[in-house]
Amino acid sequence: MKTKTVFACQSCGYQSVKWLGRCPDCNNWNSFVEETYAAPSVKGKKSLSTVFRDEPVLLRDITSEGVERVTIGIEELDNVLGGGIVPGSVILIGGDPGIGKSTISLQVCSKLTEKKIPVLYISGEESTRQTKMRADRLGAGSSIGGDNLYIVSQTDLSLIIEYIDKIKPQVVFIDSIQVLFSDEISSSAGSISQVRECASRLTLLAKSRGISLFIIGHVTKEGTLAGPRVLEHMVDTVLYFEGDRFSMYRVLRAVKNRFGSVNEIGVFEMSSAGLKEVGNPSQMFLSQRPKEASGTVVVSVMEGSRPLFVEIQALVSHSGFGYARRRSQGFDFNRMSLLVAVLEKRMDLRLENEDIFVNVVGGIKIEDPAADLGVSIAIASAFKDKPVLADSLILGEVGLTGEIRSILQAELRINEAQKLGFKSCVLPEWNFMRLDNKSKDLELKPVSSLRESLNIILRKEK
């Protein structure tokens, strides 16, 4: 059997015939490792690919009427996937160790088997008995599956394909892709070549048989999925579990979805009985907000079609070092630095010798520019030690000249704020002029500049 030796980058999968100190693709240093693998079996490849052989047809002659999504029964997950599982789709779930990837997988198995859908759960990291113990700990050990859930502990790709051919499940879970290996590749399990080959074979099998495939993947210390970047290109959907594993809340976010939006998120609460859905995450994030403290505001950010209300806290204290420290958690650091510069230049706030810390409560990461005004006011409130008016919502994007620019879907955010009991809302003047229905229960305060916003929202000294 012929073998081939290459050097592969552990970060991105780039291959070279010789060792390189720096990867020309991802620019990482000392990431190349030597890999030796055998030439793939032509017979094995052909037997799998012939099943998925199609002839070219006209697009107008193809019908999608018979393809229906399978709803899982976990509403937060169904929303992230775009309404359920598409038959034949491949879904990659990534996250830090202990974040809840295997837990949500078992809970999905439980929901699917309740619908009499045959499921095969392949664990490469635990024995079948250990998987059963984990199901018992979640309170589902005796009721989960019935005659529809099959569990096997296996890492050999060829045997896994045999199990799938024998059982013929509709849904397959792989936990995890980093421990699988193929006999056709001589490198160890978890290597770039092994991950790429196993994922490729499983994806081809899922597409050819109409099997929905869930693949669990590990992440690196930088927070990206371990293995070659081509792994994310192979699959249809990439989901990330976010949050501190020592916190009770988890956020499931889609960063790629061929069959739905990539802006939707699902919020879960980790408990001894597994992951529980949080139906109203805004209320949960605001439940413990202090009322009379300075440096705390509430903003609304859009996550897909859902307006999410989160608390932003800022702390400003005089620096005891030679340089001021700036830290941001959940909000882009470069964006925070820009807003601090605007406050210094346009509002004459002397922040150059002040340590500034910004935190988004609840472990949420926000990118919506509508949070700019809220972050700016939180910093100014902490610096002046003046609390923001109670029950106020702050919306708006801040420009470099200190102007307040318009935001998207302002009316949807305002309607939701009214339901949550907010009394007032600071919003861009452009959005205020274009509102169709101005609520009488929610006082709207249009602003056009950052200075005007601070004069309105910060409490006056008595």
C-alpha positions as CSV (number, residue, x, y, z in Angstrom):
1,M,0.0,0.0,0.0
2,K,1.4,3.4,-1.0
3,T,1.9,6.0,1.7
4,K,2.3,9.7,1.5
5,T,3.9,12.1,3.9
6,V,2.9,15.7,4.2
7,F,3.1,18.5,6.8
8,A,-0.3,19.9,7.8
9,C,-1.2,23.0,9.7
10,Q,-3.1,22.1,12.9
11,S,-5.0,25.4,12.8
12,C,-6.4,25.5,9.3
13,G,-5.4,22.2,7.6
14,Y,-3.1,23.8,5.0
15,Q,-0.7,21.1,3.6
16,S,2.9,21.4,2.5
17,V,5.5,18.9,1.2
18,K,8.0,20.3,3.7
19,W,7.9,21.8,7.2
20,L,7.2,25.5,7.5
21,G,7.7,27.7,10.5
22,R,4.7,29.9,9.6
23,C,1.6,28.8,7.9
24,P,1.1,30.9,4.7
25,D,-2.7,30.5,5.0
26,C,-3.6,31.4,8.6
27,N,-0.2,32.9,9.6
28,N,0.1,30.8,12.7
29,W,3.6,29.9,13.9
30,N,4.9,26.4,14.7
31,S,1.6,24.8,13.7
32,F,2.9,22.2,11.2
33,V,3.0,18.5,12.1
34,E,4.1,15.6,10.0
35,E,1.3,13.2,8.8
36,T,1.6,9.9,6.9
37,Y,-1.4,8.3,5.4
38,A,-2.1,5.6,2.9
39,A,-3.6,6.2,-0.5
40,P,-7.4,5.9,-0.1
41,S,-9.0,2.6,-1.2
42,V,-10.6,3.1,-4.6
43,K,-13.1,0.3,-3.9
44,G,-14.2,1.8,-0.7
45,K,-14.7,5.2,-2.1
46,K,-16.5,4.0,-5.2
47,S,-19.0,1.8,-3.2
48,L,-20.0,4.9,-1.2
49,S,-20.1,7.5,-4.0
50,T,-22.1,5.4,-6.4
51,V,-25.0,5.6,-4.0
52,F,-25.0,9.4,-4.3
53,R,-24.8,9.5,-8.1
54,D,-27.2,11.9,-9.7
55,E,-27.9,12.8,-13.3
56,P,-28.1,16.5,-14.3
57,V,-31.8,17.8,-14.4
58,L,-33.4,21.1,-15.0
59,L,-34.0,23.2,-11.9
60,R,-37.7,23.7,-12.8
61,D,-38.2,19.9,-12.8
62,I,-37.0,19.5,-9.2
63,T,-39.7,19.6,-6.5
64,S,-39.1,20.2,-2.8
65,E,-42.7,19.5,-1.8
66,G,-41.8,16.1,-0.2
67,V,-39.1,17.6,2.0
68,E,-40.5,18.6,5.4
69,R,-38.5,19.7,8.4
70,V,-38.6,17.6,11.5
71,T,-39.4,19.7,14.5
72,I,-37.4,18.6,17.5
73,G,-39.8,19.8,20.2
74,I,-37.1,22.1,21.8
75,E,-38.4,25.5,20.6
76,E,-35.2,27.4,21.2
77,L,-33.2,24.9,19.1
78,D,-35.9,24.6,16.4
79,N,-35.7,28.4,16.0
80,V,-31.9,28.4,15.7
81,L,-32.1,25.7,13.0
82,G,-34.7,27.7,11.1
83,G,-37.8,25.7,12.0
84,G,-36.4,22.1,12.6
85,I,-34.1,19.6,11.1
86,V,-33.9,19.3,7.3
87,P,-33.6,15.6,6.2
88,G,-30.1,14.9,4.9
89,S,-28.6,17.9,6.6
90,V,-25.3,17.8,8.5
91,I,-25.2,19.9,11.7
92,L,-21.9,20.7,13.5
93,I,-22.1,21.7,17.2
94,G,-19.1,23.2,18.9
95,G,-18.3,24.6,22.3
96,D,-15.9,24.5,25.3
97,P,-15.6,21.3,27.4
98,G,-18.5,21.1,29.9
99,I,-20.6,23.7,28.1
100,G,-23.5,21.2,27.4
101,K,-22.9,19.7,23.9
102,S,-23.5,16.1,24.9
103,T,-26.3,17.1,27.2
104,I,-28.3,18.9,24.5
105,S,-27.6,15.9,22.2
106,L,-29.2,13.4,24.6
107,Q,-32.1,15.7,25.1
108,V,-32.6,16.0,21.3
109,C,-32.5,12.2,21.2
110,S,-35.2,12.0,23.8
111,K,-37.5,14.4,21.9
112,L,-37.0,12.6,18.6
113,T,-37.6,9.2,19.9
114,E,-40.9,10.4,21.4
115,K,-41.9,11.0,17.8
116,K,-41.0,7.4,16.9
117,I,-38.0,8.5,14.9
118,P,-35.1,5.9,14.9
119,V,-31.9,7.5,16.3
120,L,-28.3,6.2,16.5
121,Y,-26.1,7.8,19.1
122,I,-22.4,7.0,18.5
123,S,-20.2,7.9,21.5
124,G,-16.4,7.7,21.0
125,E,-15.6,9.3,24.4
126,E,-17.8,7.2,26.7
127,S,-18.9,3.6,27.0
128,T,-22.5,2.7,26.6
129,R,-22.9,2.3,30.3
130,Q,-21.4,5.7,31.0
131,T,-23.8,7.2,28.5
132,K,-26.7,5.5,30.2
133,M,-25.5,6.9,33.6
134,R,-25.5,10.4,32.1
135,A,-29.0,9.9,30.8
136,D,-30.1,8.7,34.3
137,R,-28.6,11.8,35.8
138,L,-30.6,13.9,33.4
139,G,-33.8,12.1,34.6
140,A,-34.3,10.4,31.2
141,G,-32.5,7.2,31.6
142,S,-35.6,5.0,32.0
143,S,-37.9,6.7,29.6
144,I,-35.6,7.9,26.8
145,G,-35.5,6.0,23.5
146,G,-37.7,3.0,24.0
147,D,-37.4,0.9,20.8
148,N,-36.1,3.9,18.7
149,L,-32.8,4.9,20.3
150,Y,-29.6,2.9,19.6
151,I,-26.3,3.7,21.5
152,V,-22.9,2.3,20.6
153,S,-19.4,3.2,21.7
154,Q,-17.2,3.1,18.6
155,T,-14.5,5.2,16.9
156,D,-13.8,3.1,13.8
157,L,-15.4,4.8,10.8
158,S,-15.8,1.6,8.8
159,L,-17.8,-0.1,11.7
160,I,-19.9,3.1,12.2
161,I,-20.9,3.0,8.5
162,E,-21.8,-0.7,8.9
163,Y,-24.0,0.2,11.9
164,I,-25.8,2.9,10.0
165,D,-26.4,0.5,7.1
166,K,-27.8,-2.1,9.5
167,I,-30.0,0.0,11.7
168,K,-31.1,2.6,9.0
169,P,-31.7,5.5,11.4
170,Q,-33.2,8.8,10.4
171,V,-30.9,10.8,12.8
172,V,-27.3,10.0,13.8
173,F,-25.2,11.7,16.5
174,I,-21.4,11.6,16.4
175,D,-19.8,12.4,19.8
176,S,-17.2,13.5,18.8
177,I,-15.6,13.9,15.4
178,Q,-12.1,14.3,16.9
179,V,-12.0,10.7,18.2
180,L,-13.0,8.9,15.0
181,F,-10.4,7.3,12.8
182,S,-10.3,5.7,9.4
183,D,-8.0,2.7,8.5
184,E,-7.2,4.4,5.2
185,I,-5.4,7.1,7.0
186,S,-2.3,6.1,9.0
187,S,-2.2,9.2,11.2
188,S,-3.7,9.2,14.7
189,A,-7.3,10.1,15.6
190,G,-7.9,13.8,15.8
191,S,-5.3,14.7,13.2
192,I,-6.1,17.0,10.3
193,S,-6.3,14.2,7.8
194,Q,-8.4,12.0,10.0
195,V,-11.0,14.7,10.9
196,R,-11.3,15.7,7.2
197,E,-11.6,12.1,5.9
198,C,-14.1,11.0,8.6
199,A,-16.3,14.1,8.2
200,S,-16.2,13.8,4.4
201,R,-17.3,10.1,4.4
202,L,-20.0,10.7,7.0
203,T,-21.3,13.8,5.1
204,L,-21.5,11.9,1.8
205,L,-23.3,9.0,3.6
206,A,-25.8,11.4,5.2
207,K,-26.6,13.1,1.9
208,S,-27.0,9.9,0.0
209,R,-29.3,8.2,2.5
210,G,-31.3,11.3,3.6
211,I,-30.0,10.9,7.2
212,S,-29.8,14.0,9.5
213,L,-26.3,14.0,11.0
214,F,-25.3,15.8,14.2
215,I,-21.5,16.1,14.7
216,I,-20.1,17.3,18.0
217,G,-16.7,19.1,17.7
218,H,-14.2,20.3,20.2
219,V,-13.0,23.9,20.2
220,T,-9.5,25.4,20.6
221,K,-8.4,27.8,23.3
222,E,-9.1,30.6,20.8
223,G,-12.7,29.5,20.7
224,T,-12.7,28.1,17.1
225,L,-13.5,24.6,16.1
226,A,-10.6,22.2,16.3
227,G,-9.5,20.6,13.1
228,P,-9.3,21.9,9.5
229,R,-11.4,24.9,8.4
230,V,-12.7,22.7,5.6
231,L,-14.8,20.9,8.3
232,E,-17.1,24.0,8.6
233,H,-17.4,24.2,4.8
234,M,-18.5,20.5,4.5
235,V,-21.5,20.8,6.9
236,D,-24.8,22.6,6.4
237,T,-25.1,24.2,9.8
238,V,-22.5,25.3,12.4
239,L,-23.8,25.9,15.9
240,Y,-21.7,27.3,18.8
241,F,-22.5,27.0,22.5
242,E,-21.4,30.2,24.3
243,G,-21.3,31.1,27.9
244,D,-19.2,30.4,31.0
245,R,-19.4,26.8,32.0
246,F,-19.5,28.0,35.7
247,S,-22.6,30.1,34.9
248,M,-26.1,28.6,34.6
249,Y,-26.9,30.2,31.3
250,R,-25.9,29.0,27.8
251,V,-26.4,30.7,24.4
252,L,-26.7,28.6,21.3
253,R,-25.8,30.6,18.2
254,A,-25.8,29.7,14.5
255,V,-22.8,31.0,12.6
256,K,-23.6,29.1,9.4
257,N,-27.0,27.8,8.3
258,R,-27.9,26.9,4.7
259,F,-31.5,26.3,5.6
260,G,-32.2,29.3,7.9
261,S,-31.0,32.6,9.4
262,V,-27.6,32.9,11.0
263,N,-28.8,35.6,13.4
264,E,-31.1,33.5,15.6
265,I,-30.0,32.5,19.1
266,G,-31.4,30.1,21.7
267,V,-31.0,30.7,25.4
268,F,-30.9,27.8,27.9
269,E,-30.4,27.4,31.6
270,M,-28.2,24.6,32.9
271,S,-29.7,22.6,35.7
272,S,-29.3,19.2,37.3
273,A,-32.0,17.9,35.0
274,G,-30.2,19.2,31.9
275,L,-30.7,22.3,29.7
276,K,-34.0,24.1,30.1
277,E,-35.3,26.6,27.6
278,V,-35.5,30.2,28.6
279,G,-38.7,31.5,27.0
280,N,-38.2,35.1,27.9
281,P,-34.4,35.7,28.1
282,S,-34.9,39.5,28.3
283,Q,-36.8,39.2,31.6
284,M,-34.2,36.8,32.9
285,F,-31.2,39.0,32.0
286,L,-32.9,42.0,33.7
287,S,-34.3,40.3,36.8
288,Q,-31.4,41.2,39.1
289,R,-30.6,44.7,37.8
290,P,-29.8,47.3,40.4
291,K,-32.2,50.3,40.3
292,E,-30.2,53.1,41.9
293,A,-26.6,52.3,40.8
294,S,-24.6,54.4,38.4
295,G,-23.0,52.9,35.3
296,T,-25.9,50.5,34.4
297,V,-28.3,50.8,31.4
298,V,-30.6,48.6,29.4
299,V,-30.3,48.3,25.7
300,S,-32.2,46.2,23.1
301,V,-30.2,44.3,20.4
302,M,-31.7,42.3,17.6
303,E,-30.8,38.6,17.5
304,G,-32.4,37.4,14.3
305,S,-36.1,38.2,14.5
306,R,-36.0,38.6,18.3
307,P,-35.3,41.8,20.2
308,L,-33.2,40.9,23.2
309,F,-33.0,43.2,26.2
310,V,-29.7,43.1,28.1
311,E,-28.1,45.1,30.9
312,I,-24.8,46.8,30.2
313,Q,-22.6,47.8,33.2
314,A,-19.6,50.2,33.2
315,L,-17.1,50.9,35.9
316,V,-14.8,53.9,35.7
317,S,-12.1,54.4,38.4
318,H,-8.9,56.5,38.6
319,S,-5.9,54.5,37.3
320,G,-3.1,53.8,39.9
321,F,-0.7,52.7,37.2
322,G,1.2,54.5,34.5
323,Y,-1.4,53.8,31.9
324,A,-5.2,53.4,32.0
325,R,-6.6,49.9,31.6
326,R,-9.5,49.2,29.3
327,R,-11.5,45.9,29.4
328,S,-14.6,44.8,27.7
329,Q,-16.6,41.6,28.2
330,G,-19.4,40.8,25.7
331,F,-18.9,44.0,23.7
332,D,-16.3,44.6,21.0
333,F,-13.2,46.2,22.6
334,N,-12.3,48.3,19.5
335,R,-15.8,49.6,19.4
336,M,-15.6,50.5,23.1
337,S,-12.3,52.4,22.5
338,L,-14.0,54.3,19.7
339,L,-16.9,55.4,22.0
340,V,-14.4,56.4,24.7
341,A,-12.6,58.6,22.2
342,V,-16.0,60.2,21.2
343,L,-16.8,60.9,24.9
344,E,-13.4,62.5,25.4
345,K,-13.5,64.7,22.3
346,R,-17.2,65.6,22.0
347,M,-18.3,65.6,25.6
348,D,-15.1,66.9,27.2
349,L,-14.9,64.0,29.6
350,R,-11.3,63.5,31.0
351,L,-11.0,59.8,30.7
352,E,-7.4,59.5,29.7
353,N,-6.3,58.5,33.2
354,E,-9.3,56.4,34.1
355,D,-9.6,52.6,34.1
356,I,-12.7,51.7,32.1
357,F,-14.5,48.3,32.3
358,V,-17.6,47.4,30.3
359,N,-19.6,44.2,30.9
360,V,-22.7,42.7,29.2
361,V,-24.6,40.9,32.0
362,G,-25.5,37.3,31.4
363,G,-22.5,36.3,29.2
364,I,-24.2,37.6,26.0
365,K,-22.0,38.8,23.2
366,I,-23.6,41.7,21.3
367,E,-22.6,43.2,17.9
368,D,-25.7,45.4,17.2
369,P,-24.6,49.0,16.8
370,A,-27.9,50.0,18.5
371,A,-26.0,49.4,21.8
372,D,-23.5,52.2,21.1
373,L,-25.5,54.9,22.9
374,G,-26.2,52.6,25.9
375,V,-22.5,51.8,26.3
376,S,-21.6,55.5,26.0
377,I,-24.2,56.6,28.6
378,A,-23.1,53.8,31.0
379,I,-19.5,55.0,30.8
380,A,-20.5,58.6,31.3
381,S,-22.9,57.6,34.2
382,A,-20.1,55.7,35.9
383,F,-17.6,58.6,35.5
384,K,-20.0,61.2,36.8
385,D,-21.4,58.8,39.4
386,K,-25.0,59.7,38.4
387,P,-27.5,56.9,37.9
388,V,-29.7,56.7,34.7
389,L,-33.4,57.3,35.0
390,A,-35.2,54.2,36.2
391,D,-37.1,52.0,33.7
392,S,-35.4,53.6,30.7
393,L,-34.4,51.9,27.5
394,I,-31.6,53.4,25.4
395,L,-31.3,52.9,21.6
396,G,-29.0,54.4,19.1
397,E,-25.8,54.2,17.1
398,V,-23.1,56.8,17.9
399,G,-21.1,58.5,15.1
400,L,-17.6,59.9,15.4
401,T,-19.0,63.5,15.5
402,G,-21.2,62.6,18.4
403,E,-24.4,62.4,16.4
404,I,-27.0,59.7,17.1
405,R,-27.7,57.6,14.0
406,S,-30.8,55.6,13.1
407,I,-31.2,51.9,14.0
408,L,-33.1,49.0,12.4
409,Q,-36.4,47.7,13.6
410,A,-36.9,50.4,16.2
411,E,-40.7,49.8,16.3
412,L,-40.3,46.1,17.1
413,R,-37.9,47.0,20.0
414,I,-40.3,49.6,21.4
415,N,-43.3,47.3,21.3
416,E,-41.4,44.7,23.2
417,A,-40.1,47.3,25.7
418,Q,-43.7,48.3,26.5
419,K,-44.6,44.7,27.2
420,L,-41.6,44.5,29.7
421,G,-42.8,47.5,31.6
422,F,-40.4,50.2,30.6
423,K,-41.6,53.8,31.2
424,S,-39.3,55.7,28.8
425,C,-37.2,55.2,25.7
426,V,-34.3,57.3,24.3
427,L,-34.1,56.7,20.6
428,P,-32.7,58.4,17.5
429,E,-34.8,61.3,16.2
430,W,-34.8,59.8,12.7
431,N,-36.6,56.7,14.0
432,F,-39.0,58.7,16.1
433,M,-40.2,60.7,13.1
434,R,-41.0,57.5,11.2
435,L,-42.8,55.6,13.9
436,D,-46.4,54.7,12.8
437,N,-47.8,54.2,16.2
438,K,-46.5,56.2,19.2
439,S,-47.4,54.5,22.4
440,K,-49.0,56.6,25.2
441,D,-47.7,54.2,27.9
442,L,-44.1,54.5,26.9
443,E,-42.6,58.0,26.9
444,L,-40.4,58.4,23.8
445,K,-37.4,60.8,24.0
446,P,-35.9,61.5,20.5
447,V,-32.3,62.7,20.5
448,S,-29.9,63.8,17.8
449,S,-26.6,64.1,19.6
450,L,-24.7,62.4,22.4
451,R,-24.7,65.6,24.5
452,E,-28.5,65.8,24.3
453,S,-28.8,62.2,25.3
454,L,-26.7,62.7,28.5
455,N,-28.7,65.8,29.5
456,I,-31.9,63.8,29.2
457,I,-31.1,60.4,30.6
458,L,-28.8,61.2,33.6
459,R,-30.5,62.1,36.8
460,K,-30.0,65.7,38.0
461,E,-28.3,66.3,41.3
462,K,-30.7,67.3,44.0
